[in-house]
Amino acid sequence: MPKRRANGEGNIRKRKDGRWEGRYTVGHDPETGKAIIKNVLGKTQTEVKEKLKKAIEENVGIDYGRAKTYTVGNWLDVWYENYAKIKMRPSTYLTYHGYIENHIKPQLGKILLNDLTTLHLQQFYKKLLAEGRVERIEAQKQPKGLSAKTVRNIHQIISSALKLAVEQRLIARNPADGCALPKAERKEMQTLPVEQLTSFLREAKDSGVFTLYYIDLTTGLRRGELLGLKWLDIDLEKGDLRVQRQIGRVDGKIIEMPLKTKNAYRTLPLSADAISVLKMQKCKVGNSEWVFPSPTGGPMSPDSVLHMLHRVLKRAGLPKVRFHDLRHTFATLALQNGVDIKTVSGMLGHFSAGFTLDTYAHVTTSAKREAAKTMGNILSGAV
């Protein structure tokens, strides 16, 4: 009967290509009982001795027999179902599920967990940046590559799942730790100046989408929150609007999702004009439960309202802005016209007034300069 190699046992030999190789045992295959052998390479015997010692130390306690039963895809399922769903907000883990199914599994899912390397991940991220966008009708005119922010989010998923594998002693180290990530570029905030709003809203009215954009400019809602409005959320008599849910896209489907934070659940006052506009919208949509229904009767697609926005801006001869910039326009105009930062923060659903202050520092700085100028004029007339 052949001698059964003990875990950690190693030996060194010189290869035909002139390099030195150190082999060591990391476990036994649960099905065949055969030893699972790994190796290290080096130019000299001394170099390999040092590498071999380090590798054996790193692999003490690693259950390679159990690890061999997992592919990257299998392990992501374990991590997602047993850890991610418990720790994360529903909207977050639904987004993560889309990343796993649409991007990670198709490219990395079949690789054995303990065979995954930093190079695998680096090549994967490079491909995502170049051509990672999932093909669908709404995304036809968008860049083929994913944004740096999205790639960093995908990396975070992989890194968290592999961190758990290290803690469970399935792998010796986390290959995600050595990755070079694309720098997340902060998109510059843009707003529609007051002098452009008339042209924008006139064109929106001519295009039959006035209510959607008018309500967003008067409330500062996020795109998903705006599309998630139902008539039961709006009290036209009291003149208030309750933000209760959001609409998003997961696995190519338009779905209703909870809001991201408790601060996002909020009640907003409506102006007299906004109430009038919503009354006309209610007559227009008839029995639909959604304030802004799609042609099929369900909620509108987030992609379609963005494309619609760009068409309206183009027809009005205005520069292209993101949908989120309408929210910035609301906040900027409110602050410029004397609404205090705490009130604006509450209306936006931010987690703190400090975050709002940081986001709109340029607006508040300008207001402070005007205040200093005003006080200077007052005091100079008094001396």
TORZA-148952 format. One record per residue: y negated, z, x of N, C-alpha, C in turn; residue in three letters; residue number from 1. Coordinates in pm, whole numbers, plus 50000, padded with zeros to 5 digits. Atoms other than C-alpha are relative to their C-alpha. Last residue first. Example, Ala and Ser with C-alpha at 12.3 -4.5 7.8 and 13.67 -1.06 7.14 Angstrom:
! residues 2
   nnorth     nup   neast   canorth    caup   caeast   cnorth     cup   ceast   residuo   num
    50119   49994   49918     50106   50714    51367    49891   50073   49923       SER     2
    50119   50000   50089     50450   50780    51230    49880   50000   50090       ALA     1
//
This chain:
! residues 383
   nnorth     nup   neast   canorth    caup   caeast   cnorth     cup   ceast   residuo   num
    50063   49944   49877     39594   51012    48055    49872   49924   50036       VAL   383
    50038   49860   50022     39727   50968    47699    49929   50060   50121       ALA   382
    50116   49994   50089     39731   50589    47700    49951   50142   49978       GLY   381
    50115   50055   49924     39955   50589    48007    49875   50003   49914       SER   380
    50056   49899   49908     40188   50828    47823    49880   49947   50077       LEU   379
    50054   49887   50075     40249   50597    47527    49928   50097   50093       ILE   378
    50121   50044   50070     40287   50283    47739    49934   50115   49925       ASN   377
    50104   50022   49899     40529   50457    47975    49869   49959   49935       GLY   376
    50052   49868   49963     40728   50590    47681    49889   49987   50104       MET   375
    50075   49946   50114     40764   50236    47546    49936   50134   50035       THR   374
    50124   50078   50009     40865   50097    47887    49911   50054   49888       LYS   373
    50084   49957   49888     41122   50374    47934    49865   49930   49995       ALA   372
    50047   49864   50031     41262   50307    47585    49907   50051   50110       ALA   371
    50103   50012   50104     41278   49933    47657    49943   50135   49964       GLU   370
    50118   50057   49935     41461   50004    47982    49885   49986   49901       ARG   369
    50063   49892   49922     41699   50235    47798    49874   49950   50070       LYS   368
    50070   49914   50095     41772   49961    47543    49927   50113   50072       ALA   367
    50118   50073   50045     41857   49716    47822    49917   50085   49905       SER   366
    50092   50000   49885     42092   49972    47975    49870   49930   49963       THR   365
    50067   49869   49998     42249   50027    47631    49903   50011   50117       THR   364
    50087   49991   50116     42325   49656    47596    49921   50129   50004       VAL   363
    50112   50094   49980     42461   49612    47949    49900   50008   49885       HIS   362
    50100   49939   49911     42671   49928    47911    49878   49910   50016       ALA   361
    50130   50059   50035     42851   49775    47612    49886   50061   50083       TYR   360
    49984   50140   50038     43210   49828    47728    49865   49931   49979       THR   359
    49963   50078   49881     43132   50151    47915    50005   49851   49969       ASP   358
    50116   49998   49911     42949   50298    47614    50025   49918   50125       LEU   357
    50098   50093   50057     43229   50194    47381    49879   49988   50091       THR   356
    49946   50134   49979     43483   50366    47608    49902   49896   49948       PHE   355
    50015   50031   49858     43266   50678    47615    50050   49861   50033       GLY   354
    50133   50059   49985     43239   50676    47235    49975   49962   50145       ALA   353
    50107   49909   49962     43613   50734    47230    49868   49926   50010       SER   352
    49947   49864   49988     43937   50591    47091    49895   50100   50044       PHE   351
    49971   49963   49861     43760   50279    46965    50048   50144   50008       HIS   350
    49867   49940   49991     43792   50190    46595    50039   50031   50142       GLY   349
    49911   50089   49923     43499   49946    46605    50142   50054   50009       LEU   348
    49980   50123   50078     43321   50134    46324    50094   49903   50071       MET   347
    49916   49971   50115     43374   50467    46501    50028   49876   49917       GLY   346
    49865   49972   49950     43237   50334    46830    50096   50025   49885       SER   345
    49942   50131   49965     42932   50186    46653    50145   50017   50047       VAL   344
    49974   50071   50126     42860   50525    46493    50066   49865   50027       THR   343
    49888   49932   50065     42898   50707    46827    50037   49930   49869       LYS   342
    49874   50038   49937     42676   50454    47007    50121   50063   49933       ILE   341
    49959   49917   49886     42380   50495    46774    50143   49967   50044       ASP   340
    49884   49922   50045     42260   50202    46559    50053   50079   50119       VAL   339
    50020   49856   50016     41912   50105    46684    50116   50081   49946       GLY   338
    50085   49969   50114     41894   49730    46638    50001   50148   49963       ASN   337
    50135   50050   49975     42021   49638    46983    49903   50037   49888       GLN   336
    50063   49916   49897     42322   49860    46930    49856   49958   50026       LEU   335
    50015   49865   50055     42417   49690    46601    49926   50090   50099       ALA   334
    50112   50003   50094     42351   49342    46743    49974   50138   49940       LEU   333
    50124   50021   49926     42576   49412    47043    49878   50004   49908       THR   332
    50034   49876   49928     42857   49561    46833    49865   49987   50072       ALA   331
    50028   49891   50095     42865   49271    46585    49950   50124   50073       PHE   330
    50129   50034   50060     42843   49009    46862    49956   50108   49902       THR   329
    50104   49962   49903     43124   49180    47052    49860   49972   49944       HIS   328
    50002   49853   50001     43340   49154    46741    49894   50052   50096       ARG   327
    50071   49971   50126     43252   48784    46719    49987   50151   49983       LEU   326
    50144   49996   49972     43348   48769    47087    49917   50015   49873       ASP   325
    50039   49862   49969     43704   48866    46992    49851   50011   50029       HIS   324
    50015   49930   50127     43741   48522    46831    49951   50143   50024       PHE   323
    49874   49949   50052     43672   48371    47171    49977   50065   49865       ARG   322
    49980   49858   49973     43358   48165    47232    50137   50040   49946       VAL   321
    49874   49939   50044     43296   47790    47260    50004   50148   50038       LYS   320
    49896   49982   49897     42931   47687    47300    50123   50072   49945       PRO   319
    50011   49871   49930     42739   47575    46989    50111   50013   50104       LEU   318
    50064   50025   49871     42679   47223    46856    49982   50125   50083       GLY   317
    50135   49942   50003     42749   47332    46497    49925   49977   50131       ALA   316
    50078   50074   50099     43046   47094    46478    49856   50051   49994       ARG   315
    50023   50135   49949     43183   47240    46802    49912   49920   49905       LYS   314
    50098   49992   49891     43137   47598    46682    49965   49861   50054       LEU   313
    50131   49969   50060     43314   47523    46352    49892   50004   50107       VAL   312
    50046   50120   50070     43605   47353    46532    49861   50021   49940       ARG   311
    50043   50097   49898     43636   47644    46777    49951   49869   49936       HIS   310
    50126   49953   49942     43648   47895    46490    49945   49897   50099       LEU   309
    50101   50024   50102     43918   47694    46310    49861   50040   50053       MET   308
    50025   50144   49994     44129   47692    46626    49889   49961   49902       HIS   307
    50068   50025   49873     44092   48072    46638    49965   49851   50013       LEU   306
    50140   49961   50018     44171   48107    46267    49920   49982   50129       VAL   305
    50072   50097   50082     44486   47899    46317    49854   50038   49981       SER   304
    50032   50121   49924     44613   48104    46610    49914   49904   49918       ASP   303
    50108   49970   49906     44593   48437    46423    49957   49876   50080       PRO   302
    49957   49991   49861     44805   48280    46144    49881   50032   50090       SER   301
    50033   50112   49911     44685   48353    45791    50052   50026   50142       MET   300
    50118   49983   49916     44864   48605    45569    49977   49881   50091       PRO   299
    49991   49882   49914     45108   48480    45306    49873   50019   50080       GLY   298
    50009   49876   50078     45034   48243    45017    50011   50127   50081       GLY   297
    49868   49969   50056     45153   47914    45167    50002   50132   49925       THR   296
    49966   50095   50108     44796   47788    45215    50134   50028   49935       PRO   295
    49972   50134   49945     44725   48106    45415    50030   49906   49884       SER   294
    49863   50053   49999     44569   48407    45245    50009   49864   50067       PRO   293
    50008   50132   49935     44239   48573    45348    50142   49940   50009       PHE   292
    50140   50041   50010     44190   48873    45117    49984   49860   50056       VAL   291
    50073   50008   49873     44566   48900    45078    49857   49954   49976       TRP   290
    50024   49862   49954     44726   49021    44752    49916   50002   50127       GLU   289
    49945   49968   49868     44683   48669    44608    49969   50145   50039       SER   288
    49909   49885   50004     44612   48661    44233    50058   50040   50137       ASN   287
    49920   49970   50119     44305   48436    44247    50086   50125   50014       GLY   286
    49858   49988   49963     44197   48331    44596    50088   50040   49883       VAL   285
    49947   50120   49935     43853   48193    44496    50151   50008   50023       LYS   284
    49988   50104   50103     43761   48466    44248    50069   49876   50057       CYS   283
    49895   49954   50092     43834   48729    44512    50022   49899   49888       LYS   282
    49871   50027   49937     43631   48533    44768    50114   50040   49907       GLN   281
    49976   50144   50013     43329   48533    44535    50135   49961   50059       MET   280
    49976   50026   50143     43355   48911    44503    50027   49852   49977       LYS   279
    49860   49967   50028     43392   48934    44882    50034   49979   49852       LEU   278
    49916   50103   49938     43062   48750    44939    50148   50025   49968       VAL   277
    50016   50123   50078     42882   48975    44692    50090   49890   50052       SER   276
    49932   49977   50128     43021   49289    44861    49994   49874   49914       ILE   275
    49856   50010   49972     42916   49156    45202    50081   50019   49872       ALA   274
    49967   50141   49982     42563   49095    45073    50150   49980   50022       ASP   273
    50007   50063   50132     42537   49452    44940    50038   49852   50009       ALA   272
    50137   50027   50045     42652   49585    45277    50005   49934   49863       SER   271
    50033   50141   50016     43001   49724    45316    49857   49986   49952       LEU   270
    50088   50031   50114     43088   50067    45454    49971   49850   49997       PRO   269
    50130   50055   49964     43391   50099    45683    49916   49973   49876       LEU   268
    50066   50051   50120     43699   50318    45646    49859   49958   50038       THR   267
    50136   49955   50027     43924   50372    45948    49947   49938   49871       ARG   266
    49999   49980   50145     44275   50344    46084    49865   50060   49961       TYR   265
    50015   50133   50062     44203   50209    46434    50006   50008   49848       ALA   264
    50143   50028   50019     44142   50564    46555    49977   49867   49931       ASN   263
    50044   49931   50122     44512   50643    46495    49851   49975   49973       LYS   262
    50032   49859   49980     44603   50376    46750    49954   50065   49869       THR   261
    49961   49952   49867     44767   50033    46763    49977   50150   50018       LYS   260
    50109   50008   49904     44761   49946    46393    50038   50070   50130       LEU   259
    50089   49885   50001     45090   49899    46209    49888   49980   50101       PRO   258
    49969   49895   49904     45227   49545    46184    49907   50120   49983       MET   257
    50090   49888   50024     45250   49266    45926    50041   50115   50091       GLU   256
    49953   49878   50064     45429   48959    46057    49889   50104   49985       ILE   255
    50120   49925   50037     45365   48596    46145    50045   50123   49924       ILE   254
    50020   49969   50142     45684   48472    46313    49871   50080   49979       LYS   253
    50042   50118   50074     45711   48294    46650    49975   50024   49852       GLY   252
    49889   50096   50004     45913   48575    46806    49967   49879   49913       ASP   251
    49890   49952   49917     45629   48814    46718    50118   49905   49981       VAL   250
    49890   50096   49988     45293   48695    46585    50103   50057   50096       ARG   249
    49972   50051   49866     45042   48950    46460    50113   49901   49997       GLY   248
    49906   50113   50002     44875   49074    46144    50016   49951   50144       ILE   247
    50043   50121   49929     44714   49417    46136    50107   49893   49987       GLN   246
    49891   50073   49934     44728   49722    45911    49942   49883   50079       ARG   245
    49869   49935   50015     44526   49985    45724    50113   49934   50080       GLN   244
    49917   50074   49904     44154   49915    45777    50134   50071   50008       VAL   243
    49910   49916   49921     43981   50048    45464    50088   49911   50090       ARG   242
    49884   50079   49955     43677   49866    45324    50084   50089   50090       LEU   241
    49938   49968   49871     43392   50029    45132    50130   49922   50022       ASP   240
    50053   50075   49887     43139   49935    44867    50059   50043   50132       GLY   239
    50054   49904   49903     43210   50202    44608    49936   49929   50119       LYS   238
    50093   49914   50073     43247   49938    44335    49934   50100   50094       GLU   237
    50126   50071   50017     43397   49670    44561    49897   50081   49923       LEU   236
    50057   49947   50123     43670   49905    44679    49861   49939   49983       ASP   235
    50143   50018   50021     43870   49710    44938    49957   50055   49863       ILE   234
    50074   49929   49895     44208   49805    45083    49850   50001   49973       ASP   233
    49987   49857   50028     44394   49710    44761    49927   50085   50104       LEU   232
    50102   49959   50098     44253   49361    44808    50010   50147   49966       TRP   231
    49952   50028   50136     44456   49321    45127    49895   50051   49902       LYS   230
    50066   49940   50117     44315   49295    45478    50068   49955   49870       LEU   229
    49912   49905   50067     44564   49209    45755    49939   50062   49875       GLY   228
    49898   50077   50071     44377   48895    45863    50095   50090   49922       LEU   227
    50067   50083   50101     44072   49105    45952    50104   49925   49915       LEU   226
    50043   49910   50107     44282   49364    46133    49938   49922   49885       GLU   225
    49882   49960   50076     44460   49097    46339    49966   50091   49882       GLY   224
    49945   50115   50073     44126   48944    46444    50119   50039   49913       ARG   223
    49917   50081   49911     43970   49277    46535    50062   49889   49917       ARG   222
    49855   49985   49999     43709   49394    46287    50066   49915   50109       LEU   221
    49950   49986   49863     43340   49405    46381    50151   50018   50007       GLY   220
    49914   49881   49984     43236   49477    46020    50049   50022   50143       THR   219
    50063   49882   50062     42944   49244    45939    50082   50127   50018       THR   218
    50129   49969   49935     43042   48967    46184    49932   50123   49941       LEU   217
    49973   49951   49865     43404   48977    46065    49872   50039   50072       ASP   216
    49948   49863   50010     43296   48958    45701    50031   50055   50139       ILE   215
    50110   49913   50041     43083   48652    45776    50046   50145   49995       TYR   214
    50081   49969   49882     43363   48485    45972    49881   50090   49966       TYR   213
    49920   49944   49890     43620   48498    45694    49911   50045   50115       LEU   212
    49969   49859   50028     43369   48443    45412    50072   50067   50116       THR   211
    50115   49910   49981     43224   48121    45559    50039   50148   49987       PHE   210
    49943   49879   49939     43554   47933    45593    49891   50105   50022       VAL   209
    49922   49922   50095     43488   47634    45364    50061   50127   50054       GLY   208
    49858   50019   49968     43378   47396    45643    50090   50082   49907       SER   207
    49968   50141   50026     43025   47365    45500    50149   49972   50021       ASP   206
    50008   50018   50145     43004   47746    45486    50040   49856   49964       LYS   205
    49882   49932   50055     43124   47778    45847    50005   49982   49848       ALA   204
    49886   50089   49978     42861   47514    45945    50129   50061   49945       GLU   203
    50021   50118   50084     42586   47722    45786    50118   49905   50012       ARG   202
    49961   49965   50136     42729   48040    45941    49979   49883   49903       LEU   201
    49857   49970   50008     42718   47894    46293    50044   50025   49856       PHE   200
    49927   50127   49986     42375   47735    46259    50150   50022   49983       SER   199
    50030   50080   50117     42226   48061    46126    50077   49868   50003       THR   198
    49920   49956   50114     42405   48268    46391    49976   49914   49875       LEU   197
    49888   50092   50022     42262   48069    46681    50081   50034   49876       GLN   196
    50051   50133   50031     41913   48230    46683    50112   49898   49977       GLU   195
    50051   50005   50137     42071   48575    46660    49957   49859   49962       VAL   194
    50136   49949   50018     42265   48517    46982    49953   49982   49856       PRO   193
    50081   50102   50064     42642   48458    46951    49860   50059   49980       LEU   192
    50041   49970   50137     42809   48685    47201    49924   49879   49944       THR   191
    50101   50091   50051     43007   48644    47519    49964   50041   49858       GLN   190
    50037   49987   50141     43196   48903    47720    49893   49898   49964       MET   189
    50140   49964   50024     43328   48780    48052    49970   50001   49850       GLU   188
    50073   50108   50065     43705   48780    48074    49858   50047   49966       LYS   187
    50068   49948   50118     43827   49038    48322    49916   49887   49940       ARG   186
    50143   50028   50006     44062   48860    48555    49941   50053   49871       GLU   185
    50043   50015   50139     44398   49022    48610    49849   49982   49996       ALA   184
    50112   49912   50033     44492   48957    48972    49955   49973   49857       LYS   183
    50129   50071   50012     44830   48793    48993    49891   50098   49960       PRO   182
    50038   50038   50136     45108   49028    49105    49868   49926   49997       LEU   181
    50144   50028   49993     45279   49053    49444    49960   49945   49864       ALA   180
    50059   50127   50048     45619   49209    49385    49849   49993   50021       CYS   179
    50051   50082   49890     45777   49480    49603    49930   49872   49959       GLY   178
    50101   49929   49920     45817   49749    49340    49938   49912   50108       ASP   177
    50133   50032   50052     45992   49510    49099    49889   50065   50083       ALA   176
    50052   50123   49937     46306   49525    49315    49860   49962   49950       PRO   175
    50058   50085   50104     46356   49891    49209    49941   49874   50064       ASN   174
    50147   50007   49998     46587   50061    49453    49953   49902   49893       ARG   173
    50055   49911   49897     46947   50181    49482    49848   50002   50000       ALA   172
    50051   50078   49886     47074   50035    49156    49931   50096   50096       ILE   171
    49934   50130   50011     47290   50189    48881    49957   49906   50111       LEU   170
    49919   50027   49880     47199   50546    48972    50084   49874   49985       ARG   169
    49862   49990   50047     47069   50623    48619    50100   49970   50113       GLN   168
    49977   49861   50041     46726   50693    48768    50144   50024   49955       GLU   167
    49998   49920   49877     46737   50357    48947    50032   50145   49967       VAL   166
    49873   50032   49933     46833   50181    48622    50013   50078   50131       ALA   165
    49895   49925   50069     46545   50361    48446    50136   49975   50066       LEU   164
    50023   49859   49960     46304   50226    48706    50106   50089   49935       LYS   163
    49932   49982   49871     46456   49883    48643    49982   50141   50054       LEU   162
    49855   50006   50024     46359   49895    48273    50078   50025   50130       ALA   161
    49960   49879   50073     46008   50015    48356    50151   50003   49977       SER   160
    50008   49886   49910     45960   49745    48623    50047   50128   49933       SER   159
    49889   50009   49905     46081   49470    48392    50003   50122   50091       ILE   158
    49874   49984   50074     45846   49574    48112    50117   50005   50096       ILE   157
    49992   49859   50036     45552   49618    48350    50128   50031   49923       GLN   156
    49957   49926   49881     45617   49274    48500    50018   50148   49967       HIS   155
    49857   50029   49988     45591   49123    48152    50058   50074   50120       ILE   154
    49933   49924   50107     45254   49294    48106    50151   49981   50006       ASN   153
    49999   49858   49957     45138   49163    48447    50068   50088   49895       ARG   152
    49899   49989   49894     45241   48812    48341    50009   50143   50050       VAL   151
    49869   50006   50065     45042   48853    48018    50111   50014   50103       THR   150
    49982   49874   50075     44730   48967    48208    50138   50004   49935       LYS   149
    49964   49897   49902     44758   48679    48457    50029   50132   49929       ALA   148
    50112   49936   49930     44755   48438    48165    50051   50104   50098       SER   147
    50043   49874   50060     45059   48229    48077    49885   50059   50081       LEU   146
    49966   49875   49934     45083   47869    48193    49951   50121   49923       GLY   145
    49855   49983   49998     45088   47558    47976    50042   50134   50061       LYS   144
    49940   50021   49868     44717   47584    47892    50150   50028   49998       PRO   143
    50025   49891   49906     44636   47566    47519    50065   49971   50134       GLN   142
    50120   50031   49922     44612   47245    47315    49966   50109   50102       LYS   141
    49993   50131   49935     44969   47260    47184    49882   49972   50091       GLN   140
    50033   49985   49859     44966   47636    47118    49992   49867   50074       ALA   139
    50131   49939   49983     44950   47625    46738    49954   50005   50145       GLU   138
    50107   50089   50047     45238   47374    46718    49863   50058   50031       ILE   137
    50008   50000   50145     45477   47579    46931    49876   49923   49960       ARG   136
    50052   50116   50074     45595   47566    47289    50005   50023   49850       GLU   135
    49898   50048   50094     45635   47903    47457    49939   49888   49917       VAL   134
    50032   49988   50142     45385   47934    47742    50110   49940   49913       ARG   133
    49925   49900   50077     45541   47989    48083    49976   50005   49851       GLY   132
    49950   50069   50120     45441   47674    48267    50073   50094   49904       GLU   131
    50015   50146   49999     45246   47758    48584    50038   49935   49867       ALA   130
    50141   50034   49981     45182   48131    48553    49977   49849   49991       LEU   129
    50072   49961   50121     45529   48187    48410    49853   49960   50008       LEU   128
    49969   50099   50103     45686   47990    48697    49925   50031   49869       LYS   127
    50068   50124   49962     45512   48205    48957    50020   49892   49894       LYS   126
    50141   49982   50033     45624   48518    48776    49920   49873   50032       TYR   125
    50014   49996   50145     45987   48401    48785    49853   50011   49959       PHE   124
    49988   50139   50044     45969   48309    49154    49982   49988   49848       GLN   123
    50119   50071   49953     45841   48657    49233    50001   49854   49955       GLN   122
    50114   49963   50084     46106   48820    49016    49875   49921   50040       LEU   121
    49973   50049   50136     46397   48640    49182    49876   50023   49912       HIS   120
    50025   50145   49997     46237   48709    49522    50026   49937   49863       LEU   119
    50145   50018   50012     46224   49083    49446    49965   49851   49997       THR   118
    50082   49975   49881     46599   49071    49399    49851   49984   49968       THR   117
    50140   50040   50018     46844   49101    49109    49918   50039   50122       LEU   116
    50026   50118   49917     47207   49126    49226    49853   49957   49993       ASP   115
    50012   49961   49859     47253   49486    49105    49988   49880   50095       ASN   114
    50105   49903   49977     47169   49389    48746    49983   50033   50149       LEU   113
    49945   49864   49997     47386   49078    48744    49891   50098   50043       LEU   112
    49982   49946   49865     47173   48770    48668    50058   50141   49991       ILE   111
    49860   50011   49959     47233   48627    48318    50027   50054   50141       LYS   110
    49903   49922   50077     46905   48751    48165    50142   49998   50051       GLY   109
    49936   49900   49914     46668   48627    48435    50120   50068   49935       LEU   108
    50011   50029   49857     46513   48304    48300    50084   50094   50088       GLN   107
    49964   50139   49968     46604   48294    47929    50003   49971   50150       PRO   106
    49857   50032   50013     46611   48676    47913    50034   49855   50032       LYS   105
    49918   49935   49896     46263   48734    48052    50146   49959   49991       ILE   104
    50029   50028   49859     46053   48481    47860    50102   50057   50098       HIS   103
    50057   50134   49975     46110   48444    47486    49985   49965   50148       ASN   102
    49918   50107   50057     46350   48733    47416    49949   49860   50038       GLU   101
    49862   49994   49951     46196   48991    47649    50081   49879   49953       ILE   100
    49998   50033   49857     45832   48894    47588    50144   49994   50053       TYR    99
    50029   50142   49987     45885   48892    47210    50003   49955   50145       GLY    98
    49878   50070   50042     46053   49232    47222    49982   49849   50012       HIS    97
    49907   49999   49888     45758   49363    47422    50128   49925   49965       TYR    96
    50053   50096   49903     45521   49258    47142    50095   49989   50119       THR    95
    49976   50131   50061     45740   49442    46890    49950   49888   50093       LEU    94
    49862   50040   49971     45747   49738    47129    50038   49870   49930       TYR    93
    49974   50027   49859     45368   49748    47138    50144   49955   50022       THR    92
    50061   50129   49968     45305   49714    46763    50029   49961   50145       SER    91
    49926   50113   50058     45557   49991    46694    49942   49864   50038       PRO    90
    50049   50029   50134     45385   50230    46939    50075   49878   49945       ARG    89
    50115   50088   50021     45599   50311    47239    49960   49989   49854       MET    88
    50123   49959   49931     45819   50603    47348    49878   49919   49960       LYS    87
    50032   49858   50023     46113   50580    47106    49863   50035   50055       ILE    86
    50027   49980   50143     46137   50201    47081    49957   50143   49969       LYS    85
    50128   50061   50039     46102   50164    47459    49966   50030   49854       ALA    84
    50116   49938   49936     46378   50412    47546    49868   49945   49948       TYR    83
    49986   49855   49983     46706   50358    47362    49879   50070   50060       ASN    82
    49952   49930   50119     46668   50010    47211    49994   50152   50014       GLU    81
    50086   50025   50116     46450   49853    47482    50041   50085   49879       TYR    80
    50131   49937   49980     46625   50009    47782    49913   49988   49876       TRP    79
    49978   49854   49997     46972   49920    47658    49867   50072   50011       VAL    78
    49966   49959   50136     46863   49566    47565    50018   50151   49991       ASP    77
    50126   50001   50076     46693   49526    47903    50023   50041   49855       LEU    76
    50071   49875   49968     47020   49633    48064    49865   50008   49929       TRP    75
    49933   49885   50062     47218   49363    47888    49919   50127   50020       ASN    74
    50021   50008   50145     46964   49094    47987    50062   50118   49927       GLY    73
    50140   49961   50025     46958   49201    48353    49973   50001   49850       VAL    72
    50091   50104   49953     47338   49182    48350    49859   50052   49976       THR    71
    50129   50036   50058     47537   49500    48322    49939   49876   50066       TYR    70
    49980   50038   50141     47910   49564    48375    49870   49956   49934       THR    69
    49947   50136   50006     47864   49556    48754    50020   49952   49856       LYS    68
    50112   50094   49994     47641   49863    48728    50047   49856   49984       ALA    67
    50064   50004   50132     47940   50069    48613    49888   49897   49998       ARG    66
    49896   50041   50094     48141   49987    48925    49943   49987   49860       GLY    65
    49994   50146   50003     47826   50001    49134    50109   49948   49907       TYR    64
    49877   50034   50071     47770   50367    49046    50009   49848   49984       ASP    63
    50021   50115   50088     47513   50454    49312    50134   49960   49938       ILE    62
    50008   49963   50142     47577   50805    49441    49977   49884   49906       GLY    61
    49919   49882   50035     47496   50727    49803    49980   50032   49852       VAL    60
    49901   50031   50103     47348   50377    49813    50092   50116   49965       ASN    59
    50064   50041   50126     47027   50462    49994    50100   49985   49887       GLU    58
    50072   49884   50053     47213   50655    50266    49938   49968   49863       GLU    57
    49898   49906   50049     47458   50367    50319    49935   50122   49937       ILE    56
    49941   50055   50122     47170   50117    50341    50103   50095   49941       ALA    55
    50098   49988   50108     46979   50333    50593    50059   49953   49867       LYS    54
    50015   49857   50029     47284   50371    50819    49907   50021   49881       LYS    53
    49878   49956   50066     47360   50000    50797    49990   50147   49960       LEU    52
    50002   50050   50137     47003   49902    50879    50119   50052   49920       LYS    51
    50106   49929   50072     46999   50127    51187    49995   49958   49853       GLU    50
    49959   49860   50014     47335   50000    51308    49899   50079   49919       LYS    49
    49907   49992   50111     47226   49642    51235    50049   50144   49979       VAL    48
    50074   50023   50125     46921   49674    51460    50091   50016   49879       GLU    47
    50081   49880   50024     47129   49826    51740    49924   49989   49867       THR    46
    49909   49898   50051     47387   49545    51718    49923   50128   49964       GLN    45
    49933   49919   49898     47113   49287    51756    50090   50104   49934       THR    44
    49984   50077   49877     46980   48995    51553    50076   50077   50107       LYS    43
    50103   49978   49899     47038   49160    51219    50028   49920   50126       GLY    42
    49996   50090   49885     47233   49138    50893    49887   50033   50097       LEU    41
    50134   50014   49942     47323   49387    50620    50014   49913   50124       VAL    40
    50021   50017   49857     47630   49378    50396    49853   50000   50038       ASN    39
    50132   50056   49977     47775   49481    50063    49977   49990   50149       LYS    38
    50055   50001   49865     48141   49533    49969    49860   49940   50000       ILE    37
    50121   50083   50012     48279   49634    49629    49926   50012   50132       ILE    36
    50125   49946   49949     48631   49764    49696    49886   49901   49980       ALA    35
    50039   50048   49868     48909   49633    49474    49864   50058   50041       LYS    34
    49984   49894   49901     49027   49849    49185    49960   49959   50139       GLY    33
    49901   50038   49898     49076   49537    48974    50027   50111   50101       THR    32
    49889   50079   50054     48906   49637    48647    50110   49974   50102       GLU    31
    49923   49922   50097     48677   49925    48750    50121   49924   49944       PRO    30
    50002   50072   50127     48567   49733    49064    50088   50074   49900       ASP    29
    49879   50078   50028     48532   49990    49339    49990   49936   49862       HIS    28
    49926   49961   50119     48229   50143    49502    50121   49912   49982       GLY    27
    50090   49931   50094     47957   50088    49761    50071   50045   49873       VAL    26
    49942   49992   50133     48164   49995    50066    49908   50080   49909       THR    25
    49973   49864   50049     47982   49890    50383    50047   49995   49856       TYR    24
    49947   49996   50136     47952   49582    50601    50027   50144   49959       ARG    23
    49944   49869   50034     47725   49547    50903    50047   49998   49856       GLY    22
    49985   49967   50142     47669   49199    51041    50061   50139   49986       GLU    21
    49912   49886   50023     47538   49092    51381    49999   50033   49850       TRP    20
    50061   49880   50059     47398   48743    51432    50104   50111   49986       ARG    19
    50071   49922   49900     47538   48489    51676    49933   50125   49945       GLY    18
    50135   50056   49983     47636   48226    51418    49914   50080   50097       ASP    17
    49993   50123   49921     48005   48314    51468    49862   49940   50024       LYS    16
    49961   50122   50072     47938   48666    51347    50000   49879   50092       ARG    15
    50086   50111   49962     47934   48987    51551    50052   49874   49933       LYS    14
    49935   50106   49923     48094   49285    51379    49897   49893   50034       ARG    13
    50092   50099   49945     47993   49622    51238    50079   49896   50080       ILE    12
    49958   50050   49869     48185   49858    51011    49906   49887   50041       ASN    11
    50060   50122   49949     48102   50078    50715    50059   49956   50132       GLY    10
    49934   50039   49876     48248   50344    50485    49943   49867   50049       GLU     9
    50083   49969   49884     47990   50456    50233    50064   49962   50131       GLY     8
    50140   50039   50018     48239   50476    49946    49920   50040   50123       ASN     7
    50086   49897   50059     48591   50519    50081    49859   49948   49986       ALA     6
    50124   49971   49928     48811   50216    50141    49919   50106   49926       ARG     5
    50115   50011   50092     49155   50235    49984    49875   50041   50075       ARG     4
    50088   49883   49998     49422   50173    50252    49880   49974   49908       LYS     3
    50118   50007   49914     49664   49900    50153    49911   50123   49986       PRO     2
    50120   50000   50086     50000   50000    50000    49876   50000   50088       MET     1
//
